[in-house]
Amino acid sequence: MKHRESPSAQSRDQLIVSSLIALLASGLISGALYVLLFVPSFKQLETKIDGLATGTTSTPQVPQIEVVPISSRPLLSALPRELTGQPTSAVSVIRRAAALEAEGFIQSEQVIGTAIAVTSDGWFVLPASVIEGATLNTISLVIRGGLAPVTKAIRDKSTGLVYLKTDQQNLTSANFVRPNLIEEGATLYAESSPTTFVPVALSDVSFAEGSQTSEIQSRRLRIILSKDANLFGSPLRDASGRVVGIVDVFDESQGSWLVIPVGTVPSDITSILSEGVIRRATLGVRGVDLAQTTLAASTSTRLDLVGFLLKTDKRLGVAVKADSPAARNFVEGDIIERVERDVLDGSTDLAGLLMDYRPGASVTFYGKRKNESFQTKITLGNATTTEALK
């Protein structure tokens, strides 16, 4: 009689057989994946290693780059062409110092400002403040890489300008114009050194504080720029390169530069060349510009006044000089509102207006006396406003 296996033993054998079959199938699948995934990578790696060993490698694929030509032009200057395209008329002014020139070179600290050529045969103009305290034999101008000594110097007390003469010839002279039409905020260009231009904005018009006289121009333009710019004597130009002013001094209280208007320079140099001096028409009054003055009175009738109020200054002088052209026509307290058609509204000063007239001219003045309008005609006097410097 045969022994018959129990059901539990038979199930165990079947499980073992199934496990062996599954293991075999898993091995076959893993091998197939190895062949498909890893063998090609190994072959590529072997190829690269062989290439490195033999010094040859496969050529990498280089992306194709297409160069497209673009037409271009040089960047244009931010400065107007008319300004930069003309020969300069500005030169540096130096103060001679033997100790600093021991090695035969001019030192940068010797440069004290700028002068501007007004004629082709050696006349220059600059503010008196630039050479204040210097003597004639210590001042020279840097022209064409050399030094030009100053042979003559004439100071105009009415404008604060000085005219210097050198022996230089064939110079480029500047074109001077009146700044009357330039509006506040307009862009101008300060020539901080020859051919170096700095754009600046015209801030406003400034006048000397306190008492003024009809013979000394107090009007100044004002530009905003750092004191470090060292603009002493620099020409202030418009976009066409014309000189509208010469930078005078730095106003510490306002943090701005004051500029002398140059409208009279062409006629003044003509007078110097023909007569050796500058002559001005005179009126002989002193006072304050109401447009630039805050009155202590609070009455509304005086708030809208403009003009030149004749007023004595105990330190500087009387309102009306006894021997002046104004002596018979004006009294202290009068307000000059208009000279011919020109109104004294704060845009200019009385002395500046009178500079437009020749000595001996007959001029009509309009104003107020004790709140009553009046007009008077006066024949202007004659005075020499220049002095020779040594």
Secondary structure, 3 states (H helix, E strand, C coil): CCCCCCHHHHHHHHHHHHHHHHHHHHHHHHHHHHHHHHHHHHHHHHHHHHHHHHCCCCCCCCCCCCCCCCCCCCCCCCCCHHHHCCCCCEEEEEECCCCCCCCCCCCHHHEEEEEEECCCCCEEEEEHHHHCCCCHHHEEEEECCEEEECCEEEEECCCCEEEEECCCCCCCCCCECCCCCCCCCCEEEEEEECCEEEEEEEEEEECCCCCEECCCCCCEEEECCCHHHCCCCCEEECCCCCEEEEEEEEECCCCEEEEEECCCHHHHHHHHHHHCCCEEEECCEEEEEHHHCCCCCCCHHHCCCCCEEECCECCCECCECCCCCCCCCCCCCCEEEEECCEECCCCCCHHHHHCCCCCCCEEEEEEEECCEEEEEEEECEEEECEEECC
